[in-house]
Amino acid sequence: MNMQHATQHTPCENGDREIVRRIRMGDEFAVSEMYRKYARYVAAIAYRLMGNDTDLDDIVQDTFVSAVQSIGGIKDSTVLKTWIGTIAFRNTSRYVMMRQKQKRLAEEKMHTWADFTAPGHSVSIEVEELMSRIPYKYRAPWILSRVMDMNLAETSEVCNCSVATTKRRIGKADTLIRRMRDDF
């Protein structure tokens, strides 16, 4: 076995910068390293934004496929986590919008709304229902900030809006949540 082949399959010891460099060189082991390092993070973002795990595997896979395909566009490899989080956010947003559209179409066809008042329903269904009432543009930054503990800079970067807009959207979500909680 030659040394060049051996170094291509050693774990990425120099962090994100090394992972990015090796992926750009076509090293599939580095892709696996990136996946192992950030798959749970991506899944957590998608799960928190969606409120369920229906399309979670697809979103995680799509996120990493997109990341590998566009790795040449990352300008600062030291922010790989945030960059992947942004891709996850965008993919999840597309899935959520698609799911919402599908739900609206199904509701139009059925002319009924889902019944969340069935006997024995869980509190998590009530929370999910409350969160689904908050428009996605407010819910997403609120979840990233309040639930996922991202700071404002990270949240605004992932949501692709300014820090000021992110603050306003989180504040609006806080207000909506308070109003809904008061109605209960």
N, C-alpha and C positions, 0 to 999 in steps of 0.2 A: 504494500500500500504506500503510495507516495504522500509526502507531507502536505501538498496542496489539497488533496482529497481529505485528509484528516482534519485540517483546519476548517474546511467548509462545514463540517458536521459537529463542531464543538459548540457548547452553549455560548450564547452572547453574553460575554462577561463585562462589556463596557457600556451596558445600558442601552437606552433608546437610540442614541446616536449610532451605535454599532448595529443594532437591529435594522435601522433604516438603511444604512450603508450596504449591509449584506442583502437585504431584500432587493435593493436597486441593482445588485450584481446578479440577481436571479437565484439566490440561495433559499431553497424551500424550507430548510431547517430554521432559518431566521423567521420565516412566515409562521412556522409552528411556535417559535419562541414568543413572537408577538401575540399570537392567539392565546397561548397559555398565560401570558402576563396580563392580558386585558379582556379576555372573554367574559369573565364574571362582571367586570366593570360595565361592559357593553350590555350584558344581559340585565344588570341592575337598572341601568338607564331606561332600557326598553320596557322592562316590567313596571317600573314606577310610572312611566308616562302612559302606558296602556292600561294598567290596573289589572291585567291578567296575563297569562302566558300562552294565549292562543297561537300567536304568530312569533313567539319569542325565538325559537330556533332559526326560523327563516330570517328574522331581522339580524340576529348575530352573524349568521353566515353571510348575508348580503353586505353587512358592514365590513367584514374582513375582506370580502372579494373586492368591494369598492376601494378599500384602503390599499390593497396590494396594487390594484390597477392604477391608482392615482398617486402612488408613493413618490413619484417624481415631482409632484407639485408641493410637497411639504417643504416649507422654507426653513423652518427651524426644527430640527429633529429632536431637540430637547423638550418639545411640547407635544410629543407623540400621543400621550394620553388624552390631552384636550382635543387634539386633531381627530383622534378616533372617536372621542365622545361627540364631537360635532357631526361626524358621519352617522353615528348611531342615532343622534337626535333627528337628523334629517330623514333617515330611513324610517324611524319610528313614526315621525310626523306623517310621512306618506302612507304608511300602513294604517295609522289612526284615521286619516282623512278618507282613505279607501273604505275602511270598515264603517265609518260613519255614513258614507254615501250608500254602501250596501244595506246598512240598517234602515236608512230612510226609504230606499226602494222597497225593501221587504215590508216595512210598515205601510207604505202606500198600497201595496198589493193586498196585505192582510187587513188593512183598516183597523188595526188594533195596536195597542202598546203592550209591552211586556209587563206582566203583573208581578211587582216586587213585594206584594203584601201576602204572599202565600204563607200558610201556617208553617212554623218551624224555620223561617228564613233566618240567615245569619246576619250578624252585625256588619260583617265585611261586605255583604250585598248592599246594605244601607249606605256604607261609606263609599262604595264604588258608585252607587247611584248619585250620591251628593257630588262626588268629584266629576261625574259625567255631565252634570248640569253647568259646570264652570266651563266657559269657552276655552278651547285648547290653547289659544295664545296666552291666556292667563294661567291656566293649570300647569302647563309645561314648565315655565320658569319657577313657579311656586314649588313644584315637586323637586326640581333640581336643587333649588336653594334650601327649602325648609326640610325636605325629606332626605335628599342625597347629600346635604351639607356642603354643596359647592359654594364658593364665595361668589360675589357679584360679578367679578371679572370673568371667572370661568363660566358662570351661568349665561352672561351676555354673549360670550364668544360661542358657546354651544348653541344658543338660540339665534345667533346671527343678528343681534340688535345691540344698540348702545346700552351702556350701564344705566343711563337715565331711563330709557324705555323699559329695561328689565326691572328696575325699582318700581316704576309705575305699575307694571303688570303684576308684580308680586303683591303690591299694595292693593290693587283691585281684587286679586284673588282672596287676600285676607278679608277684605270687606264683604265679598260674596259669601265666603265661608261663615263669617259671623252672622250675616243675615239668615242664611239657611239654618244655622245652628239655633238661632233664636226662634225660628219657625217650628222647630221640632218640639 
